[in-house]
């Protein structure tokens, strides 16, 4: 993907970020499509009947092959994402929260597979991946609107339009359906189906942490969209957050500029001194 960014003649800053978003867009599109297949084109009733994720549950039960494949792919991706966020991707203001998100997600994936809570895991992954598809697609259009030294209006329009739907979609999938379907099933229905279900508080605590992070990102994106609509931002530069490096550069520049400001009397004295030096040289 890096050579592709160079071939498109992107700006250096955008070329550095493009491979990350392109890879995530590819993965999330495939994983969410596979989630659609499992939940809507098979006999699994988990989406329309969330309590069914715990029907006939028992320790050491067999994991269906199609669900095991989804778990293998997701576990591999989030295991790599922990390393990538820390050492490969551009470091941003929310990278610490993102790193925590990957750790919580990987823990949920691994332990839910080990304790055979894979049915509810498929539902959790489906409700989360759809938002990242739209997010990464919008970010790619942000990076591609300036390439080859030419401004491309189509990519700019798509990036501006793309920043509007995510808050509504994110709220619907992660803050409405997620509590309504997943938390209801894990907090209430699980006890009805399996009264002494193992690690009840452990898994629900992790799911609640995931919910809090969803609220954090939802408020952040709503604030961003509000700034765009109110004209406080002239253009969409990044759909989630600004780079920490940019903030540091801006702060450093302001400090340098502030450091060059001198009292008017001192400035006049310096000008006078420079004038006397010139006269002596003459």
C-alpha positions, 0 to 999 in steps of 0.5 A: 500500500505504501508504493500505491500512495507514492504512485498516487503522488500524495502529500508526504503527510497523507502518504504516511497515513494512507496505508493504515486506513486502507488496510483497516478499510479492507479488513473491516469491510471483509469482517463485517461482510462475513458478520452479515453472512453469519447473522442473516444468511445462516440459521443463527438467530442471535441478532433477532433473538439475543437471548438465544446466544446462551441457549443450550450453552455448556462447558467445552461445547463445540465451536462451529467452524464458520464462527471459529474462522471469524474468531481466528481472523479477529483475534489475529487482527487485534493481536497485531493492532496492539503492536501496530498502534504502539509502534507502526501507526501515527500516534494521535491524541486518542491512541492510548484509548485505542490501545486500551480498546484493542487490549479489551477487545483481544481479551474478550475475543480470547476468553469468550472463545475459551469459555464458549461465549462465541455466539455473543462474540459474533454479535459484538463484532458485527455491531462494531465493525460497521462504524469503522468501515465508514470511518476509514473510507472517509479518512482515505478521501481526506488523504486523496483530496490533494494528490499530484499537487492538484486539489480533487473536489470529489474526494473533498465532497465525499469526505465532508459528506462522510463525516455526517452519518457516523454519529448517527450510525455509531449511536444506533449500533454501539449505543443503542443496539449494543446495550439492547442486544448484547448487554441485555443478553449478557447481564440478564438473559445469561442468568436466566439460561445458565444460573451459575454461568462462569465469569459473569462479572468478568465479562460484563465488566469488560463489556461495560468498559467497551461501552464507556469507550464507545461513549467517549468516541461518540462524544468526540465525533459529535463535537467534531461534526458540530465544529464543521457544521458551525464553520469553526473548521474550514475543511475536514482534515481528520475525521477523528482527531488531530495528530499529537505531533502537529499539536506539538509543532504548533505549540513549539511555534507559538512559544518561539514566536512569544519568545521573540516578542520584546518590550518596545523600549528594548526594541528601540534601544536595539535599533538605536545601538544598531544605528550607532554601530553602522555610523561607526563603520561609516 
